Amino acid sequence: MRKPIPQLNLSPDERCVLEKWVSCLEFPRQLSRRARAILAFAEGKSPRTISRALRTSKGTVADLRDSFAALELTACATSGAAESHLP
């Protein structure tokens, strides 16, 4: 039996920062890819769907989600650290 995927809820600030990371062409590609995965999880997409879209393994996608759960992106955004990568 499959393990249920916990719901990923993003604050408006987190979503805003992640969307900027995805849309900025000068932003590091790896971080943009991570942001895409997190936004997809927040939309309720499955790890399999996300891994296919990003052309990576389900394990990598699960690791991205787990690492985001431990990250305090809101604190990063309010301190300006997240914005420092934007042009």
DSSP file (Angstrom, degrees, kcal/mol; ACC not computed):
  #  RESIDUE AA STRUCTURE BP1 BP2  ACC     N-H-->O    O-->H-N    N-H-->O    O-->H-N    TCO  KAPPA ALPHA  PHI   PSI    X-CA   Y-CA   Z-CA
    1    1 A M              0   0    0      0, 0.0     2,-0.1     0, 0.0     0, 0.0   0.000 360.0 360.0 360.0 140.1    0.0    0.0    0.0
    2    2 A R        -     0   0    0      1,-0.1     3,-0.0     3,-0.0     0, 0.0  -0.421 360.0-118.4 -74.8 143.9    1.2    3.5   -0.9
    3    3 A K        -     0   0    0     -2,-0.1    -1,-0.1     1,-0.1     2,-0.0  -0.680  36.2-114.4 -78.5 128.4    2.3    5.9    1.8
    4    4 A P        -     0   0    0      0, 0.0    -1,-0.1     0, 0.0     0, 0.0  -0.346  24.8-121.4 -66.7 145.8    0.0    9.0    1.6
    5    5 A I        -     0   0    0      1,-0.0     3,-0.1    -2,-0.0     2,-0.0  -0.761  27.5-122.1 -87.8 123.5    1.7   12.3    0.7
    6    6 A P        -     0   0    0      0, 0.0     2,-0.1     0, 0.0    -1,-0.0  -0.353  34.0 -99.4 -64.6 145.9    1.4   14.9    3.3
    7    7 A Q        -     0   0    0      1,-0.1     2,-0.6    -2,-0.0    35,-0.1  -0.408  31.1-146.3 -65.2 136.8   -0.3   18.1    2.2
    8    8 A L        -     0   0    0     33,-0.4     2,-0.5    -2,-0.1    36,-0.1  -0.931  16.0-170.4-109.1 112.8    2.1   20.9    1.4
    9    9 A N        -     0   0    0     -2,-0.6     2,-0.4    34,-0.0    33,-0.1  -0.901   3.4-160.8-107.3 128.1    0.7   24.3    2.2
   10   10 A L        -     0   0    0     -2,-0.5    -2,-0.0    32,-0.1    29,-0.0  -0.859  15.3-129.6-107.0 140.8    2.5   27.4    1.1
   11   11 A S     >  -     0   0    0     -2,-0.4     4,-2.6     1,-0.1     5,-0.2  -0.434  33.2-106.8 -75.1 161.7    2.1   30.9    2.6
   12   12 A P  H  > S+     0   0    0      0, 0.0     4,-2.2     0, 0.0     5,-0.1   0.878 122.6  52.0 -57.8 -36.8    1.4   33.7    0.1
   13   13 A D  H  > S+     0   0    0      2,-0.2     4,-2.3     1,-0.2     5,-0.2   0.917 109.8  47.9 -66.0 -43.3    5.0   35.0    0.7
   14   14 A E  H  > S+     0   0    0      1,-0.2     4,-2.6     2,-0.2     5,-0.2   0.928 112.5  48.8 -62.6 -45.1    6.5   31.5    0.1
   15   15 A R  H  X S+     0   0    0     -4,-2.6     4,-2.6     1,-0.2    -1,-0.2   0.909 110.4  51.7 -61.7 -42.0    4.5   31.1   -3.1
   16   16 A C  H  X S+     0   0    0     -4,-2.2     4,-1.8    -5,-0.2    -1,-0.2   0.924 111.6  46.0 -61.4 -46.1    5.5   34.6   -4.3
   17   17 A V  H  X S+     0   0    0     -4,-2.3     4,-2.2     2,-0.2    -2,-0.2   0.929 113.6  48.8 -63.7 -45.7    9.2   33.9   -3.8
   18   18 A L  H  X S+     0   0    0     -4,-2.6     4,-2.0     1,-0.2    -2,-0.2   0.895 109.8  51.7 -62.9 -40.3    9.1   30.5   -5.4
   19   19 A E  H  X S+     0   0    0     -4,-2.6     4,-2.0     1,-0.2    -1,-0.2   0.863 109.0  51.0 -65.9 -34.9    7.2   31.9   -8.5
   20   20 A K  H  X S+     0   0    0     -4,-1.8     4,-1.8     2,-0.2    -1,-0.2   0.911 108.6  52.0 -65.6 -41.5    9.9   34.6   -8.8
   21   21 A W  H  < S+     0   0    0     -4,-2.2    -2,-0.2     1,-0.2    -1,-0.2   0.886 112.0  46.2 -61.9 -39.1   12.6   31.9   -8.7
   22   22 A V  H  < S+     0   0    0     -4,-2.0    -1,-0.2     1,-0.2    -2,-0.2   0.888 115.5  44.7 -71.1 -39.2   10.8   29.9  -11.5
   23   23 A S  H  < S+     0   0    0     -4,-2.0     2,-0.6    -5,-0.2    -2,-0.2   0.693  89.1  94.4 -83.9 -18.5   10.2   32.9  -13.7
   24   24 A C    ><  -     0   0    0     -4,-1.8     3,-0.9     1,-0.2     8,-0.1  -0.641  57.0-161.8 -81.1 119.5   13.6   34.6  -13.5
   25   25 A L  T 3  S+     0   0    0     -2,-0.6    -1,-0.2     1,-0.2     4,-0.1   0.745  89.7  53.5 -71.5 -23.9   15.9   33.5  -16.4
   26   26 A E  T 3  S+     0   0    0      2,-0.1    -1,-0.2     3,-0.0     3,-0.1   0.462  85.3 105.9 -90.8  -0.9   19.1   34.6  -14.6
   27   27 A F  S <  S-     0   0    0     -3,-0.9     5,-0.1    -6,-0.2    59,-0.1  -0.515  90.8 -84.3 -77.2 145.6   18.3   32.6  -11.5
   28   28 A P     >  -     0   0    0      0, 0.0     4,-2.1     0, 0.0     3,-0.3  -0.250  36.4-134.1 -53.4 131.3   20.3   29.4  -11.0
   29   29 A R  H  > S+     0   0    0      1,-0.2     4,-2.3     2,-0.2     5,-0.2   0.852 101.5  55.4 -58.1 -40.0   18.7   26.5  -12.9
   30   30 A Q  H  > S+     0   0    0      1,-0.2     4,-1.9     2,-0.2    -1,-0.2   0.901 110.0  45.2 -63.9 -41.2   18.9   24.0  -10.1
   31   31 A L  H  > S+     0   0    0     -3,-0.3     4,-2.3     2,-0.2    -1,-0.2   0.862 111.0  53.7 -71.6 -34.5   17.1   26.3   -7.6
   32   32 A S  H  X S+     0   0    0     -4,-2.1     4,-2.1     2,-0.2    -2,-0.2   0.902 108.3  50.5 -63.2 -40.3   14.5   27.1  -10.3
   33   33 A R  H  X S+     0   0    0     -4,-2.3     4,-1.9     2,-0.2    -2,-0.2   0.897 109.5  50.4 -64.5 -41.4   13.9   23.4  -10.7
   34   34 A R  H  X S+     0   0    0     -4,-1.9     4,-2.3     1,-0.2    -2,-0.2   0.915 109.0  51.8 -61.9 -42.7   13.5   22.9   -7.0
   35   35 A A  H  X S+     0   0    0     -4,-2.3     4,-2.6     1,-0.2     5,-0.2   0.900 107.1  53.2 -61.6 -40.9   11.0   25.8   -6.9
   36   36 A R  H  X S+     0   0    0     -4,-2.1     4,-2.1     1,-0.2    -1,-0.2   0.908 109.2  49.5 -59.6 -42.3    9.0   24.2   -9.7
   37   37 A A  H  X S+     0   0    0     -4,-1.9     4,-2.3     2,-0.2    -2,-0.2   0.924 111.3  47.9 -64.2 -44.5    8.8   20.9   -7.7
   38   38 A I  H  X S+     0   0    0     -4,-2.3     4,-2.2     1,-0.2    -2,-0.2   0.912 111.8  49.7 -65.0 -42.6    7.6   22.6   -4.6
   39   39 A L  H  X S+     0   0    0     -4,-2.6     4,-1.3     1,-0.2    -1,-0.2   0.886 110.0  51.8 -62.8 -37.9    5.0   24.6   -6.4
   40   40 A A  H  <>S+     0   0    0     -4,-2.1     5,-2.2    -5,-0.2     4,-0.3   0.903 108.8  50.1 -65.9 -41.0    3.8   21.4   -8.1
   41   41 A F  H ><5S+     0   0    0     -4,-2.3     3,-1.6     1,-0.2   -33,-0.4   0.909 107.6  54.1 -61.5 -41.0    3.5   19.7   -4.7
   42   42 A A  H 3<5S+     0   0    0     -4,-2.2    -1,-0.2     1,-0.3    -2,-0.2   0.793 104.0  55.9 -64.7 -26.7    1.5   22.6   -3.4
   43   43 A E  T 3<5S-     0   0    0     -4,-1.3    -1,-0.3    -3,-0.2    -2,-0.2   0.518 123.2-107.8 -80.6  -5.5   -0.9   22.2   -6.3
   44   44 A G  T < 5 +     0   0    0     -3,-1.6    -3,-0.2    -4,-0.3    -2,-0.1   0.597  65.1 154.0  91.7  12.1   -1.4   18.6   -5.2
   45   45 A K      < -     0   0    0     -5,-2.2    -1,-0.2     1,-0.1    -2,-0.0  -0.405  44.4-111.5 -73.8 152.4    0.5   16.8   -8.0
   46   46 A S     >  -     0   0    0      1,-0.1     4,-2.5    -2,-0.1     5,-0.2  -0.423  21.1-114.3 -81.4 156.9    2.0   13.4   -7.3
   47   47 A P  H  > S+     0   0    0      0, 0.0     4,-2.8     0, 0.0     5,-0.2   0.865 117.9  54.6 -57.1 -35.6    5.7   12.7   -7.1
   48   48 A R  H  > S+     0   0    0      2,-0.2     4,-2.0     1,-0.2     5,-0.2   0.931 109.1  46.1 -64.4 -45.7    5.5   10.6  -10.2
   49   49 A T  H  > S+     0   0    0      2,-0.2     4,-2.1     1,-0.2    -1,-0.2   0.912 115.2  47.2 -62.5 -43.5    3.9   13.4  -12.2
   50   50 A I  H  X S+     0   0    0     -4,-2.5     4,-2.5     1,-0.2    -2,-0.2   0.916 110.0  52.1 -66.1 -43.7    6.4   15.9  -10.9
   51   51 A S  H  X>S+     0   0    0     -4,-2.8     5,-2.4    -5,-0.2     4,-0.7   0.879 110.7  48.6 -63.5 -36.3    9.4   13.7  -11.6
   52   52 A R  H  <5S+     0   0    0     -4,-2.0     3,-0.4     3,-0.2    -1,-0.2   0.919 111.8  48.8 -66.9 -42.9    8.2   13.1  -15.2
   53   53 A A  H  <5S+     0   0    0     -4,-2.1    -2,-0.2     1,-0.2    -1,-0.2   0.871 119.0  38.6 -65.3 -36.6    7.7   16.9  -15.8
   54   54 A L  H  <5S-     0   0    0     -4,-2.5    -1,-0.2    -5,-0.1    -2,-0.2   0.476 107.4-126.3 -92.4  -3.1   11.2   17.7  -14.4
   55   55 A R  T  <5S+     0   0    0     -4,-0.7     2,-0.3    -3,-0.4    -3,-0.2   0.944  71.0 110.4  55.1  53.5   12.8   14.6  -16.0
   56   56 A T  S   <S-     0   0    0     -5,-2.4    -1,-0.2    -6,-0.1    -2,-0.1  -0.850  72.4 -77.0-142.5 177.6   14.2   13.3  -12.7
   57   57 A S     >  -     0   0    0     -2,-0.3     4,-1.9     1,-0.1     5,-0.1  -0.397  31.7-121.7 -81.4 158.0   13.7   10.4  -10.3
   58   58 A K  H  > S+     0   0    0      1,-0.2     4,-2.5     2,-0.2     5,-0.2   0.841 114.5  58.3 -63.6 -32.6   10.8   10.2   -7.8
   59   59 A G  H  > S+     0   0    0      2,-0.2     4,-2.3     1,-0.2    -1,-0.2   0.901 105.0  48.6 -63.6 -41.4   13.5    9.9   -5.1
   60   60 A T  H  > S+     0   0    0      2,-0.2     4,-2.2     1,-0.2    -2,-0.2   0.915 111.6  49.6 -64.2 -43.0   15.0   13.2   -6.1
   61   61 A V  H  X S+     0   0    0     -4,-1.9     4,-2.1     1,-0.2    -2,-0.2   0.908 110.7  49.9 -63.1 -42.2   11.5   14.8   -6.1
   62   62 A A  H  X S+     0   0    0     -4,-2.5     4,-2.6     1,-0.2    -1,-0.2   0.898 109.7  51.7 -63.7 -39.8   10.8   13.4   -2.6
   63   63 A D  H  X S+     0   0    0     -4,-2.3     4,-2.6     2,-0.2    -2,-0.2   0.898 108.3  51.7 -63.0 -40.4   14.1   14.7   -1.3
   64   64 A L  H  X S+     0   0    0     -4,-2.2     4,-1.9     2,-0.2    -2,-0.2   0.912 111.5  46.8 -62.1 -42.4   13.3   18.2   -2.6
   65   65 A R  H  X S+     0   0    0     -4,-2.1     4,-2.0     2,-0.2    -2,-0.2   0.928 113.0  48.5 -65.8 -44.6    9.9   18.1   -0.9
   66   66 A D  H  X S+     0   0    0     -4,-2.6     4,-1.0     1,-0.2    -2,-0.2   0.893 111.3  49.7 -63.5 -40.4   11.4   16.8    2.4
   67   67 A S  H  X S+     0   0    0     -4,-2.6     4,-0.7     1,-0.2     3,-0.3   0.864 109.6  52.0 -68.9 -33.6   14.2   19.5    2.3
   68   68 A F  H >< S+     0   0    0     -4,-1.9     3,-0.9     1,-0.2     5,-0.3   0.889 102.5  59.3 -67.3 -37.4   11.6   22.2    1.7
   69   69 A A  H 3< S+     0   0    0     -4,-2.0    -1,-0.2     1,-0.3    -2,-0.2   0.816 109.2  44.5 -60.4 -29.1    9.6   21.0    4.6
   70   70 A A  H 3< S+     0   0    0     -4,-1.0     2,-0.3    -3,-0.3    -1,-0.3   0.607  98.9  90.5 -88.7 -12.9   12.6   21.7    6.8
   71   71 A L    <<  -     0   0    0     -3,-0.9     2,-1.1    -4,-0.7     3,-0.2  -0.629  68.5-144.3 -88.7 139.8   13.4   25.0    5.3
   72   72 A E     >  +     0   0    0     -2,-0.3     4,-1.6     1,-0.2     3,-0.2  -0.703  28.7 167.9-101.6  81.2   12.0   28.3    6.6
   73   73 A L  H  > S+     0   0    0     -2,-1.1     4,-2.7    -5,-0.3     5,-0.2   0.832  70.7  61.0 -65.8 -33.5   11.6   30.1    3.3
   74   74 A T  H  > S+     0   0    0      1,-0.2     4,-2.4     2,-0.2    -1,-0.2   0.919 105.2  47.3 -61.5 -43.1    9.4   32.8    4.8
   75   75 A A  H  > S+     0   0    0     -3,-0.2     4,-1.6     1,-0.2     6,-0.2   0.890 112.1  51.4 -64.1 -38.4   12.3   33.9    7.1
   76   76 A C  H  X>S+     0   0    0     -4,-1.6     6,-1.2     1,-0.2     5,-1.1   0.909 111.1  47.7 -63.4 -43.1   14.6   33.8    4.1
   77   77 A A  H ><5S+     0   0    0     -4,-2.7     3,-0.6     1,-0.2     6,-0.2   0.901 111.9  48.3 -68.1 -41.3   12.3   36.0    2.1
   78   78 A T  H 3<5S+     0   0    0     -4,-2.4    -1,-0.2     1,-0.2    -2,-0.2   0.781 108.9  53.8 -72.6 -25.1   11.8   38.6    4.9
   79   79 A S  H 3<5S-     0   0    0     -4,-1.6    -1,-0.2    -5,-0.2    -2,-0.2   0.643 112.9-119.6 -80.9 -13.8   15.5   38.8    5.5
   80   80 A G  T <X5S+     0   0    0     -4,-0.7     4,-1.1    -3,-0.6    -3,-0.2   0.381  82.1 118.2  92.2  -4.1   16.1   39.5    1.8
   81   81 A A  T  4<S+     0   0    0     -5,-1.1     3,-0.4    -6,-0.2     4,-0.3   0.900  75.8  48.8 -64.0 -40.1   18.3   36.5    1.3
   82   82 A A  T >4 S+     0   0    0     -6,-1.2     3,-1.0     1,-0.2    -1,-0.2   0.868 110.1  51.9 -67.7 -35.1   15.9   35.0   -1.3
   83   83 A E  G >4 S+     0   0    0     -7,-0.3     3,-1.7     1,-0.2    -1,-0.2   0.713  90.4  78.2 -73.7 -19.8   15.7   38.2   -3.2
   84   84 A S  G 3< S+     0   0    0     -4,-1.1    -1,-0.2    -3,-0.4    -2,-0.2   0.719  89.2  57.1 -65.0 -18.8   19.5   38.5   -3.4
   85   85 A H  G <  S+     0   0    0     -3,-1.0    -1,-0.3    -4,-0.3    -2,-0.2   0.593  90.0  90.2 -85.9 -11.3   19.5   36.0   -6.2
   86   86 A L    <         0   0    0     -3,-1.7   -65,-0.0    -4,-0.2   -66,-0.0  -0.599 360.0 360.0 -86.6 148.0   17.1   38.0   -8.4
   87   87 A P              0   0    0      0, 0.0    -1,-0.1     0, 0.0    -3,-0.1   0.503 360.0 360.0 -70.4 360.0   18.5   40.6  -10.8
